[in-house]
Amino acid sequence: MKTVFLSLFVVMTLPLSSFAKVEDFNAMINESEHAQTQLRKDLKGHIGSTHQAQMNAPKEIIEVASEYGESVNSPTKKSMLTFEKEMVHYRPSETRRMKRLANEIKASDKAF
């Protein structure tokens, strides 16, 4: 009799406890959604005030003058500015390939 009563008690209380957990989980989700909505509103407000402050800020003009009036140019490799994928899968256009081939043929004809 005790085991029957105990098993009935367990069978009756398990759905109630799981329902309570689901209710708590739904409450957590609703609370999280509310907090996210509030954060988005606050963020939009901060972005708007920052944008207004930037638009109303006095404009500064920075002038850099060289003593010699010359510019400095430094050599730059093209490979430094290209992506690795472009370097690996490089294929010249068909017209460039034909021009290169024609130049090689002309150069070989001149050599003979």
C-alpha positions in Angstrom: 0.0 0.0 0.0 2.8 2.3 0.8 4.5 1.8 -2.5 1.2 2.4 -4.4 0.7 5.6 -2.4 4.3 6.7 -3.0 4.1 5.9 -6.7 0.8 7.8 -7.0 2.3 10.7 -5.2 5.4 10.8 -7.5 3.2 10.5 -10.6 1.0 13.3 -9.4 3.8 15.7 -8.4 6.1 15.3 -11.4 3.8 17.0 -13.9 3.2 19.8 -11.5 6.9 20.4 -10.8 7.7 20.3 -14.6 4.9 22.8 -15.3 6.3 25.1 -12.6 9.7 24.9 -14.3 8.2 25.7 -17.7 6.4 28.7 -16.2 9.7 29.9 -14.6 11.5 29.4 -18.0 8.8 31.4 -19.8 9.0 34.1 -17.2 12.8 34.2 -17.7 12.3 34.5 -21.5 9.8 37.3 -21.1 12.1 39.1 -18.7 15.0 38.8 -21.1 13.0 40.1 -24.0 11.9 43.1 -21.9 15.5 43.8 -20.9 16.7 43.6 -24.5 13.9 46.0 -25.6 14.9 48.4 -22.9 18.6 48.2 -23.8 17.8 48.8 -27.5 15.8 52.0 -26.6 18.6 53.2 -24.4 21.2 52.5 -27.1 19.1 54.4 -29.7 18.9 57.3 -27.3 22.6 57.4 -26.7 23.4 57.1 -30.4 21.1 60.0 -31.2 22.6 62.2 -28.5 26.1 61.3 -29.7 25.2 62.1 -33.3 23.8 65.4 -32.3 26.9 66.2 -30.3 29.1 65.4 -33.2 27.0 67.5 -35.6 27.1 70.5 -33.2 30.8 70.2 -32.4 33.0 73.0 -33.8 34.9 71.9 -36.9 38.7 71.8 -36.6 40.9 72.2 -39.6 44.3 70.6 -39.3 47.0 71.9 -41.6 50.3 70.1 -42.0 52.9 72.1 -43.8 56.3 70.7 -44.8 59.4 72.8 -44.4 60.6 71.7 -47.9 57.3 71.6 -49.7 57.9 68.1 -50.9 55.9 64.9 -50.5 57.4 61.7 -49.5 56.6 58.6 -51.5 57.5 55.2 -50.3 57.5 52.1 -52.5 54.7 49.7 -51.9 54.5 46.1 -53.2 51.3 45.3 -54.9 51.3 41.9 -53.1 51.0 43.7 -49.8 47.7 45.3 -50.9 46.1 42.2 -52.5 44.3 39.3 -50.8 46.0 35.9 -50.7 43.1 34.4 -52.6 43.7 36.9 -55.5 47.4 36.0 -55.6 46.8 32.2 -55.6 44.0 32.2 -58.2 45.4 35.0 -60.4 44.6 34.5 -64.1 45.2 37.3 -66.6 42.6 38.2 -69.1 42.4 36.6 -72.5 43.5 39.7 -74.3 46.6 40.1 -72.1 47.5 36.5 -72.6 47.3 36.9 -76.4 49.4 40.1 -76.3 52.0 38.4 -74.2 52.1 35.5 -76.6 52.4 37.8 -79.6 55.2 39.7 -78.0 57.0 36.4 -77.2 56.6 35.3 -80.9 57.9 38.7 -82.1 60.9 38.5 -79.8 61.7 35.0 -80.9 61.5 36.1 -84.6 63.9 39.0 -84.0 66.3 36.6 -82.3 66.7 34.5 -85.5 
